[in-house]
């Protein structure tokens, strides 16, 4: 049995510029193209349409069908990982006193160190 | 680094049969050129964090489902909790896709081995379920409703509005589940249990308090059109502490310290 290849649903995407440049960068150059149809395509593999007559349990409908969108699992190249961290920082999610994450989609702004460090 | 995988095919089909409509949202329509660069970056941070919180919520409701099974809670209540896990994973999918359309996730660090809620060691299953119900549903999800509602009110992009609509439609029931569990468990909770749960609720609210306490910042990017919220959103969170958490808990015999609640929501 062939192992199914997975795609990235969520991937960290590096900025390919130095920190000072990024502060004034044209954001359009930093984002993926609309629809993410170029390389790398990071969208999830599309499921068969709801109500499709295909029985997903009887056969894998993608095994033989042409697939235009899903890409093999791939990590975005990170040649400038360190500079990326310098720009973004590494967010630490808000935590309860137990160390478990504080869930609930509550934040209206990106986490700040003062909010997140336990 | 927090990144997520997607298998596709039969497993995705099963999810989308139960949570249809996700592919019909206006994907590919974001026009980030309309926003200042830093707003786009801030939106990536907000939504990356949003994906994580939805993922953490899935873990929390999963643990709540198990705890409710262990304490013999009503079957339909347990089924609702299990179904909420799927809601949250669907939210993870939608939020992830939006984050990728914004340009991709930003680095976020958390050991996923610690994603499950932690309860008081040695407590009985009923109290374990009650503790998770309080932290996850009664407090966290109750705060999530006004936060998302404000983000939705400010959102200008059709895709952001559509994603928030889908998320928001589920949040109300997610916040109700904990109170319904407490209603069922009421007769089994001792006075000591209720006091402990009240302190737990206060401690959990305190974790979120910096969200509405931080000073207004005139220079910080506020990507309202892309999903952030504002001072009105902060006021809504403060109000929710009293109206959506403290008062409903009191109706189930879990009385928060009024002075501490007032201080936390100040």
Contacts between the chains, C-beta under 8 A, distances in Angstrom:
chain1	res1	chain2	res2	distance
A	4	B	7	6.2
A	4	B	8	7.7
A	4	B	9	6.6
A	6	B	5	4.6
A	6	B	6	6.2
A	6	B	7	5.2
A	6	B	8	7.3
A	7	B	5	7.2
A	7	B	6	5.0
A	7	B	8	6.4
A	8	B	3	6.5
A	8	B	4	7.2
A	8	B	5	6.4
A	8	B	6	7.0
A	9	B	4	4.3
A	9	B	5	6.2
A	9	B	6	3.8
A	9	B	92	7.7
A	9	B	93	6.6
A	9	B	96	4.7
A	9	B	97	7.6
A	10	B	2	7.5
A	10	B	3	5.5
A	10	B	4	4.0
A	10	B	48	7.8
A	10	B	51	5.8
A	10	B	96	4.0
A	10	B	99	6.2
A	10	B	100	6.9
A	10	B	105	5.2
A	11	B	3	5.2
A	11	B	100	7.2
A	11	B	104	6.0
A	11	B	105	6.2
A	12	B	1	5.6
A	12	B	2	7.8
A	12	B	3	5.9
A	12	B	104	6.5
A	12	B	105	4.8
A	12	B	106	6.7
A	12	B	107	5.5
A	12	B	108	8.0
A	13	B	100	7.9
A	13	B	103	6.1
A	13	B	104	2.5
A	13	B	105	6.6
A	23	B	37	8.0
A	23	B	38	7.8
A	24	B	37	7.2
A	25	B	37	6.0
A	26	B	37	6.9
A	27	B	32	5.4
A	27	B	33	7.5
A	27	B	35	7.3
A	27	B	36	8.0
A	27	B	37	4.1
A	27	B	40	4.2
A	27	B	41	7.2
A	27	B	103	7.3
A	28	B	32	6.2
A	28	B	33	5.2
A	30	B	37	8.0
A	30	B	40	7.4
A	30	B	41	8.0
A	30	B	103	5.4
A	31	B	32	5.7
A	31	B	40	6.9
A	31	B	101	7.7
A	31	B	102	6.6
A	31	B	103	3.4
A	31	B	104	7.6
A	32	B	100	6.3
A	32	B	101	7.1
A	32	B	103	6.2
A	32	B	104	6.6
A	34	B	28	4.5
A	34	B	29	7.3
A	34	B	30	6.9
A	34	B	101	7.5
A	35	B	27	6.7
A	35	B	28	3.8
A	36	B	100	6.3
A	36	B	101	7.2
A	42	B	100	5.0
A	42	B	104	7.1
A	43	B	97	6.6
A	43	B	100	6.7
A	44	B	6	3.8
A	44	B	8	6.4
A	44	B	12	6.8
A	44	B	93	6.6
A	44	B	96	7.6
A	44	B	97	6.8
A	45	B	6	6.1
A	45	B	7	7.5
A	45	B	8	2.7
A	45	B	9	6.8
A	45	B	12	6.3
A	46	B	8	7.3
A	46	B	12	7.5
A	46	B	23	6.6
A	47	B	8	7.0
A	47	B	9	7.4
A	47	B	12	3.7
A	47	B	13	4.3
A	47	B	15	7.2
A	47	B	16	4.4
A	47	B	23	7.7
A	48	B	13	4.9
A	49	B	23	8.0
A	50	B	16	5.7
A	50	B	17	5.6
A	50	B	20	4.4
A	52	B	13	7.5
A	54	B	13	7.9
A	56	B	9	7.0
A	56	B	10	3.7
A	56	B	13	4.2
A	56	B	14	6.4
A	57	B	10	6.5
A	60	B	9	5.3
A	60	B	10	5.8
A	61	B	9	7.0
A	61	B	10	7.7
A	61	B	13	7.6
A	62	B	8	6.6
A	62	B	9	4.7
A	63	B	9	7.8
A	70	B	8	5.5
A	73	B	5	6.9
A	76	B	104	7.3
A	84	B	107	7.0
A	85	B	107	6.1
A	88	B	45	7.4
A	88	B	106	4.5
A	88	B	107	5.4
A	89	B	107	7.5
A	90	B	107	4.6
A	90	B	108	6.9
A	90	B	109	4.9
A	91	B	45	6.7
A	91	B	48	7.2
A	91	B	49	6.3
A	91	B	106	6.7
A	91	B	107	7.0
A	91	B	108	4.7
A	91	B	109	7.2
A	92	B	108	7.7
A	92	B	109	5.8
A	92	B	110	7.0
A	93	B	49	6.6
A	93	B	52	5.3
A	93	B	53	7.2
A	93	B	56	7.2
A	93	B	108	6.6
A	93	B	110	5.3
A	94	B	207	6.3
A	94	B	208	7.4
A	95	B	207	7.4
A	96	B	117	7.8
A	96	B	118	7.6
A	96	B	135	6.5
A	96	B	203	7.7
A	96	B	204	6.3
A	96	B	207	5.6
A	97	B	203	5.8
A	97	B	207	7.2
A	98	B	117	7.4
A	98	B	118	3.6
A	98	B	119	8.0
A	99	B	114	5.9
A	99	B	118	6.4
A	100	B	56	7.9
A	100	B	60	7.8
A	100	B	114	6.5
A	100	B	115	7.5
A	100	B	116	6.7
A	100	B	117	4.8
A	100	B	118	4.7
A	101	B	52	7.2
A	101	B	53	7.3
A	101	B	56	4.0
A	101	B	59	7.9
A	101	B	110	6.5
A	101	B	114	7.7
A	101	B	115	6.3
A	102	B	53	7.6
A	102	B	56	7.6
A	102	B	140	6.4
A	102	B	204	7.5
A	102	B	207	5.1
A	102	B	208	6.7
A	103	B	53	5.3
A	103	B	54	7.8
A	103	B	56	3.9
A	103	B	57	4.0
A	103	B	59	7.7
A	103	B	60	5.1
A	103	B	136	6.0
A	103	B	140	5.1
A	104	B	53	6.0
A	104	B	57	6.5
A	104	B	136	7.6
A	104	B	139	7.6
A	104	B	140	3.1
A	104	B	141	5.4
A	104	B	143	5.6
A	104	B	144	4.1
A	104	B	147	8.0
A	104	B	208	7.9
A	105	B	50	5.0
A	105	B	53	4.8
A	105	B	54	6.1
A	105	B	57	7.7
A	105	B	91	7.6
A	105	B	95	7.9
A	105	B	144	5.1
A	105	B	147	6.8
A	105	B	148	6.1
A	105	B	167	6.7
A	105	B	171	7.9
A	106	B	53	7.2
A	106	B	140	7.1
A	106	B	143	4.9
A	106	B	144	5.4
A	106	B	147	4.5
A	106	B	208	6.1
A	106	B	211	6.2
A	106	B	237	7.2
A	107	B	46	6.4
A	107	B	49	5.8
A	107	B	50	7.4
A	107	B	53	7.7
A	107	B	147	7.2
A	107	B	211	6.2
A	108	B	46	7.4
A	108	B	147	6.1
A	108	B	150	6.8
A	108	B	151	6.2
A	108	B	211	7.4
A	108	B	228	4.9
A	108	B	229	3.3
A	108	B	230	7.0
A	108	B	233	5.0
A	108	B	234	7.6
A	109	B	42	7.2
A	109	B	46	6.6
A	109	B	220	6.9
A	109	B	222	7.0
A	109	B	228	5.7
A	110	B	42	5.5
A	110	B	45	3.2
A	110	B	46	5.3
A	110	B	49	6.5
A	111	B	45	7.2
A	111	B	49	5.5
A	112	B	214	7.3
A	114	B	210	6.6
A	114	B	214	7.5
A	115	B	210	4.6
A	115	B	211	6.9
A	115	B	214	7.4
